[in-house]
Amino acid sequence: MAHDDSFYRSLPLSPVARFVLGIIFVIFCEASSTMAQALPEDQLGQGLSISVWGPHAQCPGVAPLVAIEIDPDRYRFSVHYYEEDGFSDPLDIRQWQERTGHDLVFNAGLFRENYAYLGLLYGNGRSLGSKRHPTWLGLFVAEPGEDRSRRARVLDLTFDIFDEAEPSYREVAQSLMLLDRTGKIRVRQTGKRAHQTLVAEKSDGHLLVLKTTEAVSLYAIGACLRDTFPSLRQVMAMDGGSSSDVAVSSSLRHATSKMAGVHAWLPLLDGSSITHIGLPAVIGISPRREQNTTKAGSKGVR
């Protein structure tokens, strides 16, 4: 049985987060259509930035989202599964970040009540025991085995080929396809609302991790992204509800808090009032070793 309840449960926000959201709504209501797409971003590293993205006026049911932009040429992706990493039980998102040392960690996809992952899952070039899901056709892939033009992609198994016997990428996670390259929304309009984590591929090759700040239906957010975010090529939805989670390393959070300006995303990813559940699989990012910059919190990552 799929972990269905994770799609529909909404998470509480702290008073500070609600206050920040109120400010964001005012800003976006007054902004022009060209200015409403993004707030000033925080550059956490070369190739990693976080901002709060606000939908246009034609998306009344979609609250602002935390948007994390990642340059795959500067940051590598790693898929983790709790048993493969030697843990007896799934870790929550904060524990995953602390144990792996990644700069950023987010939930990898859907799973059963026994914590078996639903769909293809590969880490470090090895299958982690799960099988291809026949209808969930979104596929996050990263770290190609051979030199390729893009080091991380969102594939659509309706159009793209993935050979399980000879996988062309070392890190793989399968989940729901939300918005494809033709502009088609690939989920039904059910009206069910929950917090969501999305992974999108941009036309410039960057990856975008989107985290909702309020519960929303997948169909509504798919339509909103299609109509208001033209640089997105295609989007997949990871697990939602209580499983929708993102953690940023304490060193990056601390460094950002000391920078000038308003960092609207900080209270939205604080998570102090949220109960983090155990996640069997996560995806982490860390600076590539070929970069000259050495950052705190990146040690011990494969």
N, C-alpha and C positions, 0 to 999 in steps of 0.2 A: 504493500500500500504506500502510495506516495506521501511525502511530507506536506499534504495539502494545506493544513492549517497555517503554515508559514506564509502563504500568499495573502491571507485575509486579516491577520491580526495587525492592528495599528499600535504604534509605540508612543508613549507619552513624551512631551517636550518639557524641559525645565522652564521656569519663568523667564530666565535670561534669554533662552532660545526663542521663546514666543515674542519677547520684546524685539529681538533682532529681526525676526520674521516680519513683524509689523512695520519696522522701518523699511525693510526691503520692499514690501508691498507698496508703500507710499512712493518710494523711489521709482518703481516700475510703472505705477499708474500715471506718473507725471512725465515719464520719459517718452521720447519719440520712438517710432518703430525701429529706427536704425540704432538707437542707443539702448533699447530694452533687452538686447540679446545677452549682455554680460556686464557684470560689475568689474572694477579693476581687480586683476588677479594678483595673488601672492606667489612670487617665484621662490619655491622651496629649494631648488637646485637647477643646474643646467639641464633642461629637458623635463622638469617637473614643476607644475604650477597648479594652484587651487583657486577657484573663484566661486561665486554664487551666480548661477544663471537663472534669469527670470523670463518665463514665457511671455509672449505678446498678449495683447488684450483679447485675441481670439481663442485663448486657452483658459477660460474662466475656472475650469475644474482642476488646474494644475498649478500647485504652489511652486515657489523657487526651488531649484535643485542645486546641491553642491556638485561642482564640475571639476574633476581632476584630470588634467591633460598631461599625457606621458609621451615623450619622444622615445620610441623603441630603439633608436640608434644610440641613445645615452643611458637607457635603463633596461635591465634584463628582467624577464618574468620567470617566476618559478611556481609550479603547481605542487601543493602539498596535500597528502592524505594521512590522517592521523595514525593508522596502523603502519603505513610505510615509514613514517617518521619515528616509530617506536613508542607511540603513546597507547595506553590501554583504553582511554576514552577520548572522545572529541574535546578539543580545547575551545574556549570562547575566543572571540576575535582579539582581545587584548593579550591573552596568553599566547596566541599564535604569533602576534607581532613580537612579543618579548622573547619567545623561544627561538624564533627564526632570525630576529634582528633586521628584518626588512624595513625599509623606510615607510612602506605602505602595504597594507594587507586588506583584501576584500573577499567576500564570500564567493565560492566557486560555482555553485549550481545547486540543483535539487537532489534530495536524497530520501531514502525510505526510513521508516521508523527504526529499523535496525542499523541505521547510518550507512547503508550501502548506497553508493553514489548512483544516480540515475543517468546513464549516458556514458560516452567515451571519456576516459580520464587517463592522461599520460603525465608522468613526471620524470624528468631527466632521461627521456627517451624510452621509458618502460611503461607498459600498460599496468594500471593499478587495479586491475581485476574486474572492471565494469564493462558492460557491453553497449553497443550502439543502440540508442533509443530510436525507434522507427519513425516517430513523428516530430520530435524536437530537433530541428534542423539547423540551429545556430551552433557554430563551432569556433570557440576561441583557440587560436594557435599561436605559438611563439617559439623562438629559438630554432630556426631551420637547421637541418643537418648539413646543408650545403649553403654556400653564399647565395643569398637572394636579395632582391631589391628591398623587401620589407621584412623586418625581424619579428613583427607581430601583426596578426590580421584577425578580422572577423570573417569567417567563411560561412557561406550559405550552402548547405548540402543539397539544396534543390538544383543548384547550378554548379557548385564546386565539387571536386573529387578529393576524397581522403582515403588513402590506402592503409588499412589497419595493419596489414602484413609488413609493409615497408613505409612507416609514417615519415612524412617529410619534415615534420616539426617535432621537437622534443617535449614541449609543454602543450597540453591539449585539455580542453574542458568543454563538454557539450551541454547546451541548454536551449531554451526557447528562442526561436527567431522572432523578433518583434517587428522590425521594419527592414524591408529588403531594398536592393539597389534599384528596383523598378518603382519604388514609392508605395508598395503594397504593405498594409498592416497585416501581420501574420498571426494575430490572435483574435478571438471572438470578442464581441462587445457584450460582456456579461454583467457589467455594472458593479462587480465586486471590486473593493478598494483595499489597498494595503501599501505599506512602504515597499519600495523597489530599489534594486541595484541593477544598473544597466551598463553594458560595455558597448561602445560604438567605435567604428573606424571612420576617421575623417578623410577627406579627399587629399590632404597633405601627408597622409601616412601616420599621423599621430593617433594614439588611442585615447579615448575619453571614457572615464568611469563616472557615471552619474548616480548620485544618491538622493532620493527624494527627502524632503523635509516634512511632508505630510502624506497621509494615505491617498492613493490615487489609483484609478483603474489602469491596467496596462494598455487597453485600447486608447484611452484618452491621452496618455503620455506618448504613445506611438503616433497618433494623429498630430499632436502638438509639435513633436520633433520634425515630422515630415513637413509641416506647414511653415515652421519658423526657424529651423536650423538647417539651412541649405548645404552647409559644408559637411554634414554627416552622410556617409556613403551607405552604411547599413548598421543596424543596431540589434543586439541580442539581450535578452533579459535573464539575469541570474536568479537565484532563489529570492523570494520576497518575504514580506511580513516580519516575523520575529527573527528570521534568518538573514534579513537584509542588513548588512553590517560592513563598516569600514573602520580601520584603525590606522592612525598616523603615528610614527614614532614620537616618543616624548621629547627627544632632542630637537626634532624639527618643529614641534609645537612650541617648545620653549623658545627657540630661536626666532620664530615668527612673532610670538607675543612681545618680543623686545623691539620689533621693527616699528617704524612710524606708520601711521595710518590706521584705518578701521579694517580689521580682519573678520569679516562677517561669517566666514565658515567655521571659525574656531568653536563658538558655542554650539553650532549645529552638529559638529562631530565630537563634542565633548563626551556624550554618552554616560554622564554621571547619574542620570535619572532613569537609565534604560537597563533592563535586565538582559545581559548578553547570554545567549544560549550556546551550547556546544555545537561547533561546526565541524563536520568530518573532513571537509575539503576547503582549502582557501587558495588564493593566488596572491603572491607577494611580488613586490618590485624593489630592486636595489640598483645602485649605480653600476655600470659596467666596469670591469676591472681595467679596461684600457683607458678609462678616464683618469686624469692626473689627480683629481680631487679625491681625498679620503675623508669620509664623513662618519660621524659617530652613529652607532646603531646599525652599521652594515657588516659587522664582523660575523663570522660563523654562518654565512649564507652560501649555499652551494651555487 
